Amino acid sequence: MQRASESRVWMLARRPLLLALLLGCGISFIASGRLTLRLAADGALSFAFLPLSELAGFAVVYGLRRPATAFADAADRFFAGNTPWLWWLLAVIIAAIVLPPHRHGELGAPLLITFLIPTVLSVFIDVRFFRDLVGESRGRARIDVALQRLVSWPAAFAYFLGMASSSRTFFYLFVEIGDEIAAWLTKWT
Amino acid sequence: MAMRFAGALLAASVIIGTAVDRAPVREPIVLGGYRVIAADFHTHSSTWSDGALTPWGLVLEAQHQGLDAIAVTGHRQTQDARWARWFSELIGGPTVLIGEEIPEIPHHVVAIGITETIASSLDIAAQIAEIHRQGGVAIAAHPGEMFWTGFAPVMDRLDGTEICHPAIYQYVGAEEMLEQFASRTRAAAIGSSDFHGLGRLGLCRTFVFARDTSAEAIVEAIRARRTVVYGREGKAYGDAELIKLAEADGRVPKAARPDYSPSAWDRLSQLLGVAGLIGLIAGSRWPAAR
């Protein structure tokens, strides 16, 4: 009985932990050029809000749909949809290792542009996941994905940007992102 | 089995990386009767200021990057700076100044040496008056052309201006813009990394000629414009006499260019770490739920 409960906990935690591990290792490599316990642990702690907010969003949808699959198993399968994000993060880490630190700023625009790839891919994966999980229509699965994102993304943004995310400066962020991409494109054209 | 192998590679990478991760041992530099403090006055933590390290992580990283002082400058809040200062005092780390970045449109002001959060609803003149009332100094953060109109009413009241910022390596013309802005003020030259995670903490740094290592002495030195900054290709900014002193001595320009070239052990750690992560991602096809 206890063994089954332990395996449920592991099932629930393993993929969020993998994401946190990758984020921690990434921060360590990017900030210092090497993988250290000090920076990896600090980076994983700093970005723990990402898997947690994802899980919170999923829990809301799970609670509404009440599928037959146990929560831990369902969450495990849901987090498997993060695979495009994990490969993207790895690509970012490798780019940061290759570039000298004073040129890391050049990664900004490419990151913002390529960010779209895992974003779009994960939507397709998650729509399929919700269809399989509850056996629902594609339209309803899309609503579930939107709902999950509506809960998790604002929560993550609110934590990450914190006090700076007043409505005025928050929307100005998008202007700055546009400027960043425009400056990068100008440089290359 | 494959996952265990990947985990072992990652563990080996962490062990090697941690073993070579030593804070540099440095002798204090005293020039012209002043203690020369290597400082980074614009850093962000992961507690609500879109940084990548916790406040205490910033303190440890500052030690490893050879910094004597940092200002933790959260967006519109000073709580993370207080945590960083508490932790640094606990471990005998670098001097931590309580700071804040006030990110308004169209100006970003870095306030350091303050005691309370500055209300961002104030206009820029009132913000700077409040910073001064609290005993702090106001620094123009990355004052590119888009911020010039915002700073126009307070050019004579700025205590410092960022002349070295990672943007100079990133954007064509950024270095000239910061130089032009600085030439219109009497503000102290400041070098700051605006560290959010990319680059390095202290990539751009300020050498402050202070009476001692306390936060008060550092703020006083900025107010008195006793700073030297080295930009691209070792270009020096700041007090002309202090630049001469620093050049004659040689240790300050050397400390301004930390060696980021990876050692053979770093390369091995990188190789093993990336291989381990590839293995973990590729192998993470754990049994599907029933």
Interface residues (C-beta under 8 A of the other chain):
Chain A: M11 R14 R15 L18 L21 L22 C25 I27 S28 F29 I30 A31 S32 G33 R34 L35 T36 L37 R38 L39 A40 D42 G43 L45 S46 F47 T69 A70 D73 A74 D76 R77 A80 T83 L86 W87 L90 I93 I94 A96 I97 P100 P101 H102 R103 H104 G105 E106 L107 G108 Y159 F160 L161 G162 M163 A164 S166 R168 T169 Y172 A183 K187
Chain B: L10 S13 V14 I16 G17 T18 V20 D21 S46 T47 W48 S49 D50 G51 A52 L53 T54 W56 G57 L60 E61 H64 G74 H75 R76 Q77 P103 E104 I105 S120 P166 A167 Y169 Q170 Y171 V172 G197 L198 G199 R200 L201 L203 Y260 P262 D266 S269 Q270 G273 V274 L277 I278 L280 I281 S284 R285 W286 A288 A289 R290
